[in-house]
């Protein structure tokens, strides 16, 4: 058989061209596809593979052998990425060495416990440092979005992961319980995003649904769908780089000339079940540690004892556990709680609940107008932010124009007339006595008299956590004489106007009124709201 060599050559050339074309075509990646081994970023940086993760080998200086830092680095598994967003956050940390020292000191009681859960869940060791980004390792931290604790759970998410929240106890501030919940949540997010921990972390901050939408948006535009390519808010865009930056610093302390606090790789504290209600002051005495140190380990309780219905577990320093258990066993049951104080707190809480029920029973509806905040609506309707949120099942202080709210209202009584009269007198400039009304909180009283909650507490020799009782008398001093004292609870910040901002949006962001924004800034601010302009905003810390 005769072979046509010209035809054969043309056929082979055509086949080679088709194969080359097929190999060079990159299909659009779906949501569940794994990212490529190496891809070129829009900013020119090369992103290393996320799959598979592997243990990274970091050499720890000899002086940090057998410390939590050595253990932490042994659990690192995120790839080392070169990115300008990470560099920016890293440089901020390096310019603030005192902050790096503080977060290490705060982390000491918690790191070993956190690493136990990280290791048990088999998730990247870098995630043990997430409380640096979330709360600066302050278990009492509370955000304007109603997030609380080391891991900054919002109420709904906390409840979903089993963190009880009631009048006596907030599991979001429970170091042990919230750490187990947070690591469980992170592991689930990692699985949801097929092991892409950058997307998992972004969704921890911004919400799983929001990250899915950002991915779908990029897919529709035929753009890359990795974390670094998504169109997301600045807070979330900075969130992952901030974690990677602090992790990088702790992995390269000699390079960055950073000293690590010596924290042995041993448990700092142990969980002890005291089995029934126990006065926290008494517990601190039994553990032989100062009350403030005891509360750093056990910040979840809202009153002076563990909750009547539990939980009754406490974190006790390991060195004190044996002695604590022995003393607790010898303590008569009737001495576990200061009954006088317990009955006072229980009665106060009962009155508070009754007041809330009364508030709920008398309500009307309010259509949110542009520029209004929960604070301004509560003030003009003689109620509280908390009551409005509870009535409408709101998870944060954020509201939108056009939203219909149910408003709990106090009944018109002689007491409310007296309440209004005393508010009017506040402008007179004289020290006065204010009689607490049903539904009052430190916050709404402070708002009415233009003072801080800390001032009210200091003037009356109580704390802001003290439960206010209807009929209780409070000393209120004129605000203009106590500007210095008030400044401890008030912070003035400078906000840089961004493209698309309006006074209404800024007021919602900081939970202040549009009227206040106009009062704090030069006349005509609405007409000169251009990107880059600096606004003065006064918020309560």
Buried (B, 14 or more C-beta within 10 A) or exposed (E): EEEEEEEEEEEEEEEEEEEEEEEEEEEEBEEEEEBBEEBEBEEEBEBBBBEEBEEBEBEBEEEBEEBBBBBBBBBBBBBEBEBEBBBEBBEEBBEEEEEBBBBBEBBBBBBBBBBBBBBEBEBBBBBBBBBBBBBBBBBEBBEEEBBBBBBBBBBEBBBEBEBBBEBBBBBBBBBBBBBBBBBBBBBBBBEBBBBBBBBBBBBBBBBBEBBBBBBEEBBEEEBBBBBBBBEBEEEBBBBBBBBBBBBBBBBBBEEBEBEBBEBEBEEBBBBBEBEEBBBBBBBBBBBEBEEEEBBBBBBBBBBBBBBBEBBBBBBBBEBBBEEBBEBBEEBEEEEBBBEEBBEBBBEBBEBBEEBBEBBBEEBEEBEBEBBBBBBBBBBEBBBBBBBBBBBBEBEBBBBEEEBEBEBBBBEEEEBBEEBEEBBEBBEEEEEBEBBBBBBBBBBBBBBBBEBBBBBBBBBBEBEBEBBBBBEBEBEBBBBEEBEEBBBEBBEEEEBEBEEEBBBBEBBBBBBBBBEBBBEBBEEEBEEEBEEEBEBBBBEBE
